[in-house]
Amino acid sequence: MKYIWNKAAWALLAGPLLLTACDKNDKGQLNGPVPTATFTTSAPKSVGLTTSVTFTSTATDAAFYEWSFGDGTRGTGQTVTHIYKTGGTLKTVLLTSGKGGTGISDTVKVVLPPITDAVKQFLTGGSSKTWKLDNSVDSTIVVGPSDKDPYSYYHDGKAGSLPACQADDEFTFSTANMYTYDAKAQTFVAGGVGCSDPRSGTSDYTFGPAVGSGYAMLEFKKAGTFIGVTDAPDLIYRIVNIDAQHMRLRAGKASGNLVFEMRLVAK
């Protein structure tokens, strides 16, 4: 355990409110027992695409508690619940203040599940899950030049305006990284072709963290595989947002000059 006794650190951490209650001698030194700085953590709990962890101070002789959560954010309070928006191993530190000075805890590692685990659970339902384009909303499919501007080329589609041969398409993802496209009777082919012969098929895919915007990314191994639109660039799709019922999917590389973003709904 390490302690800081100087008055400057006390002022920085505790602030004017606590300084008014301090016992100081005529040299400006703080009197009283030095506070300890120890704490416990709860087991990480997944909440959607985030992870919740509760931190509880077990320090003695402390009146002020400041936490560094390891993700660039801070909090105060004897017991705090923090929501992490990232995964991996992060380092948490507790700083305490009391009449006798300040204390700094040992660094405690908090191991968080990768966000991609939660994304894949939503995507596959833990086994196999089918999605469709969400024809009930405006702008089901939008097109733009980049991640910073995914809309300016096209964003005018109204709810219910998808062609029937596109609206009935089904896209199924499995935990074994197998994708199945069921076109039903026909496939809507872009470029003015319209409803055409079905292009149903399957493809393996790789799954991992997104490069660029998004929580996760999948890349098809079979040429010609697509989701939603036949002229989507590359074979790369990034999951921008997802929950149990809805998904926003962005086709195209982050470094490219064309992206398609589409909204899907679980079947």
Secondary structure, DSSP 8 states (H G I E B T S, - for coil): -EEE--HHHHHHHHHHHHHTT-EE-TTS-EES------EEE---EEETTEEEEEEEE--SS-SEEEEE-SSS-EEESSEEEEEESS-EEEEEEEEEEETTEEEE---EEEEE--HHHHHHHHHHTTSEEEEEE-TTSS-SEEEESSSS-SSSSB----TT-S-HHHHT-EEEEETTSEEEEE-TT-EEETTTTEEES---EEEEEEEE--SSSSSEEEEESSTT--SS-TT-SSSEEEEEEE-SSEEEEEES-TTSS-EEEEEEEE-
